[in-house]
Amino acid sequence: MFFQHVYDKGLAQASYVIGCQKAKVAAVIDPKRDVDTYLDIAKQNNMTITHVLETHIHADFLSGSRELAALTGAKLYLSDEGDPDWQYEFEHIGLKHQSIISLGNLRFDVLHTPGHTPESISFLLTDLPASNEPVMLFTGDFVFVGDVGRPDLLEKAAGIKGSQEKGAHQMFESIKMFENLPDYVQVWPGHGAGSACGKALGAVPSTTVGYEKIRNWALQYNTNEEGFTKSLLSDQPEPPQYFAVMKKLNKVKRDLLTSVPKLTKLDDETFMKAYQSGMPLIDTRNKMDFAKGFIPGSLNIQNNNSFSTWAGSILNYEEPFMLLADESQLDDLTRKLMRVGLDKIHGYITSTYAWGNALEKANNVSLPEFKRLLSAEDVQVVDVRNATEYKAGHIQGAEHVFVGTLEDNLDKISKDKKVVIHCQAGDRSSIAYSVLAKHGFKNVVNYSGGMSEWEKEKELTVKGNA
């Protein structure tokens, strides 16, 4: 048996290539959209991709299943379980509970494991030449390392009222089936730490059924469904704004993108024409470089592991946009944008020189200045972290406006007072600063040290007084 784990750090998303080396055929489970990765793996191992499997209709990334099928001729094996409103609307081989998929000498048994979504399925793999007992379970967003999939996304991201309580009940029942599997079965989930599809995901890539019985909080409730439901639905992070778009695009027919596009470099005249028309410009530079000088109206989304999430949350999927980026990062940026369906890249510039006018500078403040502002009158302090972080602990008097929904809540930001924004360590507050600057706020300063510096200072003060 051939096995390879493929992991996207940006979205904390896992996909898998499983092959029968004797038959020289392979299956891919939950592929990302830049599918050349899987084609290269298959070629290097002298296998043909014949099967593409999905565990559910994804919300956090745009699946590459149809792209991969179009390039290879592989068949799509997708769930036909769940509610009629949430089933795939394109041609596929439908799977139900206890369906069996053969791949050379390998067998996948399909388990319907609803909870995260109504149609969610898991794949129980048996390597028949080695044993008649199962060896691996591919759980998608059902069971993670140390956590289970949240059931509230259909309600919060897709607007289906009442679905989270139903999902929690389904998850409780699905866990019972999971607990009946042999302890030695390896568990390979669809996400790791950092994903918004759960609240306590572990950082290691895999686990076992037996280990999860011991350590996973969600498997400790036994018959206490009420307590399980309360814990499952509490303190879940805000789903990024783009999740609703992914849910739709992953279930309907859409345009395919079967290769990584090469972006167009914009000359100064072309850039200025697009800029003056109001086309968004995403400045992907480091937050410190952005603060030193940025093109007015540009949005600072740094090219780091969170780039896809914030781009998907802030950009309008119906509008083209431009990038300010170093050419060495273009392939990486394009892939990250592809993975969340942001394909309307008009082009790029490599520096602020294309603007040709005076740059704006971000007004960042140090810890001493922040402390001074805290004691001043007519100052609004805004914490742009997520609600769970804010609830866990925040600076006294700080109001909460999540950066991911800031543009929808500009009315909560004062235009009369001095406004001080902060996050945990300055990345998100740099995004927030650029959003507010784009919308004409001139009274904003950014405490870029954030809660990390604030809490460290407080800890040092306590130790110093001890």
N, C-alpha and C positions, 0 to 999 in steps of 0.2 A: 504493500500500500504506500502511495505517495501522499504526503501531507505538507502544506505550507500555510502559515498564518501570515496574512497581509494586514498591516495596521497603519491607519492614518492618524497621526498624532494630533492634527488640527481639529478633527471632529471626534477624536477618541473612538474611532469606528473600525471594527474588525471584519474582515472577509476571509474566506478560506478557499484553497485549492486542494481538492482531494482526488486522487487518481488511482486507477488500477494499472499498474506497470505492465502486467502481462498482456492485457487487452489494449494498452496504450491509449486509454481514454480518461478524461478528467471532468470533474464537475466543479463549478464555482458557486459558493454560497454568499449571497448578499454583496455582489460586486459594487465597488465605487465606479464613478462614471468615466474616469480616464482608464480605460480597460486595457491599454497597451501593457500594463503591468502583468496581467494574466496571460496575455498572448506570449509575452517573453518567457514567463515561467513554463508554459506548456511547450514552447519551442525548445527551450534549454533541456527539457526532460523527455523530449521525443514523444509527446502526448498530444492528442486532439481533444479540444474542449467540446463535449457533446451534450452536456447538461448544465443548465443555469437554474439555481434554486434560490428562492427567497423565503425568509421566515415570516414576513408580514409587509404591509404597505408602510414604508418608512416615512418618518416625519422630519428627521434631522439631516438627511442628505438625499440627493437625487440619484436614484439607483442607476447603475450602468447595465442592468440585465438585458434591456432591449438592444443597446449598442453592441453588447457582447454577442448576443444571438444573431444580430444582423451581420456581424463580421465573420462568424464561425459556422453559422448554420445550426448551432445548438438549439435544442428545445428548451422552452421555458416551463419550469415546474413551479406552479404558484398555488396558493391556498384558494380553495373554493368554500371555505368555512366562513362563519360569521354572518353579519347582517347583510342583506342585499345591497344596501346603500354604500357599503364599504367592501366591494369586491373589484377585482381588476376588470377593466373595460377593453382589453385587447386580447388577441388570441394567445392561448396558453394551454398547457395540460393541467387540468384542475386536480388539486389534492384534497383529500378528506382524511379524517382520523383513521389510522391503520392502513392508509395507502402504502404501497411498497414501490420503491424506485431501485432498479438494478443498474449498476455501473460496473461492467466487467464482473469481477469476483466480489464486488462490494455490494452491500444492501443498505438502503436507507429506509427505516420505518418512520412513517409520519405520525406525529402526536399532535393533536389539537390542544394547544396550551393558551387559551384566551386569558385576558386580564389586562395586559398592556394595550392590546387591541382585540376586537372580537374575532378577527381572522387569523390571529397569531398561531403559527405552527412551529414545532421543533423537529429536528432530524436526528434520529437515533441510528448510529452507524455500526454495522457489523462487518468485520473483515473475515469473510467466510473461509479463506484458506487457513487462517490462523485459529479460528474458534467460531462456534455457533452463538457465543455470548457477545452482547454489544460492548463496544469499546469507547465510543465517543458520543456525546450529545451536543448538537449545535442548537443553542437556545434562542438566538436572536436577542430580543429585548424581554424575554421571559425571566430567566434567572441569570443574574450577573454574579461576579465574585463579590460576595458580601451584601448583595442587594437583590431586589426584583424590580421589574419594569413598572413605571408609574402608570396608573390607569386613568389619569385625568387629562391626557393630551387631547383626546377627541373632543372633550368639552372646552378646554381652555384654548386650544389651537384651532380646532375645526368648528367650534360652536355648537356641538351636539349636546343639548341640555340633558342632565340626568345620567349621562353615560359613565361618569366616574364611579358612582356607587355600584352600578351594575358591573363595571370592570373590576372593582375591588372584590366583589363576591366571586366573580369568575377566577380571579387570581388565587383566591383562597382555595378554591376547588382544584385548580391546576397544580398548586403546590403539593396537594395530597398525592397526585399522580407522580410527581417528581420524587417524592419521598419513598415511593415504592420501587424505584429503580435500584439496581445494585450499587452499593457504596463505591465500588471501584471505577465506575463509569466516569470518564473524563468529561468535564463541562467546558465548552468553548463558547463564550457569549459574544454578542454583537457589539458590545461597547466596554470600555474601561473607564478609569477615573478621569473626570473632566467632562463626561457626557451629561447633557441635560435630560437624558431619558430615565434617570434615577437620582437618588440623593446621597447615596453612600457607597458608590462603586469602588471596588478595590483596584489597585494599580497593577497587580500581577495579571498575566494574560489568561490564565485558565485555573480551574479548580477541579474538584471531584464532587460527586453527589454526597458522599460521606462527610467530606469536610464542610460542605454547606449546611448539612444537618446540624453540625456543631456550632458554626460561627455566624451563619447568616441570620440577622435579626428577624427576618420575615418568616423563618422556619421554626420559630420558638413559641408560636401562639397555640399550637395544638388545636383545641376545639374553640378557642376564644376568638371567634370571627369578628365580634364587635371591636375588641381591642386591636386586632390586626388591621381592620379597616381604618380606624382612627389614626393609627401610626402610619399606615401607608399613604394616606391622603394629606398628612400634615407635613409642613416644612419642605414641600417640593419646590425647587427653584422655578423662577419664571421661565416658561418656554420661550425661546427666541422668536421674534416676530415672523421669521420666514418659515416656521414649521407648517403653518396652514397652507402655504404655497407648495411645499414638498408633498404634503399629503395628497393634494389634488394632482400634481404632475406625476406622481408615482402610480396612480391608478388609471389614468386616462392615456389615450394616444397623444403623442407629442412629437415634435421634431427631434431627430436623433443627431448626436454629435459624436462621430465615430473616430475622431482624431483630435489631438490637442492643437488648437488654432495657433497660428503665428500672428502676433499682434502688429498693428501698423504704427510705425513711429511718425508722430505728427510734427510737421514743420511749424515754425512759429505762427505763420499766417493761418494755417488750418486750425491750430490749437486755439488761437484767439477768436476765430469765428465761432467755434463750438462753445468756448467759454462764455462769450458775450451772448450767446443764445440761451444761456442758463444751464448748459449741460454740467452735471456734477463732476467734480474732480476729486479723486481719492488719492491723498498723499500717503504713500506707504512707508515713508521714512520713520526712523526712530523718533519717539516723542520729544527728545531733547533737541534734535535737529529741527523738527517742526517748530518748536517753541522759539528758536532763534530767528526764524523767518519763514513765513508761509504765504502762499498766494491767497488773497482775500477770497473767502467763500469755500475754500477747499476743506475737505474733511480728513482728519488724521486717523486712519486705520492702519496701524503698524503691521508689517509683514512678520507676524509671529504665529504661534499655534492657534490663536483666537481669531485670526484674520477672516476665515470663512464665516464664522458665527456672526461677527459684527458687520461684515459686508452684507450678509443676508438679512440682518435685522434692520439696517439703516437704508440700504438702497431700494429704489423702486424697480421692481422686476420688469415693468413696462417701458422703462426709459433707458437709453444708452448712457454710458458714463465713460470717463477717462481715468487713466492711472498716471501718477507721478511715481516712477520706480527706476531703480538701477536695472540695466539690461540683463545683468547676471541673474536677476530674480524673476524675470518675466515668465519663464516656464513654470516655476513653482507657484507664482501668483495665479496664472491662468488655470492651472490644475485645481487650486483651491477654490477659485470662482466657479469652475465647471461643476465641482462636487456639490454645490448648492444651487446650480441652475442659473447662475449669472453669466449669460453668454453675450450680452449686448455691450461688449467692450469696443468703444469707438476707436481707441488707440491709446498711445502713451507718450509722455514726455519724460526726459531723464533728469531734469533739474528745474529749479524755479526761474532760471534765466529766460525760459520761454515767455514768462509774464512780462518782463521788460520794464516793470514799474516798481515802485517802492513796495516792499513786503510788509506784512503785518507781523507783530511779535506777540507771543502769548505772555500774559501777565501771571507768571508763577510766583508763589510766595513761599518763604521758608517757614520752618516751625515757629521761630520767635515772632515773626510777623503774623502768622496764623493765630497764635495765642493772643496777640494784641487785638486782632480783629474780633476774636471771640468775646472780648470784654467791651467792645464798642457798641454803641447804639446804632440802629438802622443798618444792621448787617444780617443777611440771611445766609445760613449755612445749609448747603444741600449735599446730602450723601447719595451718590449715584450708583452704589453697589446694589446687589439684588436684595430682595425683601428678606430672605433667610439670613443673610449676613447682617443686615440692619437690625433685625429682630434679636440676633445673637448678642449684639452689643454695638452701640454707636455713641458718638460724642453728644453730650447733653445739649439739647436745643437744636440739634441738626434735624432738618426735614428730609424726607425720603422721596426721591424721584429717580427711578431706575433709568440708567442710560439707554437701555434698549427701547424704552417707550418715551424718551425725552421729547422728541418732536411732536408727539401727541399730547404732551403736557406742558407746553411752553407757558401756558397761562399760570402755572404754579411757580414760575420763576419771576421774582420781582424785577420791575424795571426802574424802581425808585430807590431801592436800597443797594448797598454794596453786596454782591453775591459771591460767596466763597464756595467752590465746589471741591469735592474730594472723593476718592474711591479707596481701594486697599493700598495700591502702590503706584498710582499715577497713570497707568495705561488707559483705563476707562475714563478717568477724568480728562485726559487729553482728547479723547473722542468727544466727550460732553462739551468741553471748551470749544472745540471746532464747530460743533453743531450750534451752540449758542451764538458764536461769533458770526456764523453764516446767516443767522436770523436777526442780526443787528444788535445783539446785546453788547453794550460797551462797558457795562458795570460789573463784569465778572472777573474774578481772579481764581487761580487754580492752586490749591494746596497739594502739590504733586507728591509730597512725602506720604500722604494718606494715612490710613489706619495703621499700617505697618510701622511707620516712624512714630506715630502718636502713641501706640501701645508700648513700643520699645522705650520711648522716653519716660512713660509712666512707670514701667518696670524698673528702669534705672533709678528713678526718683525714689521709689519705694525701697529699693536696696540701699540707696545712699542714706536714707533716713533710719534704716534698721539698726 
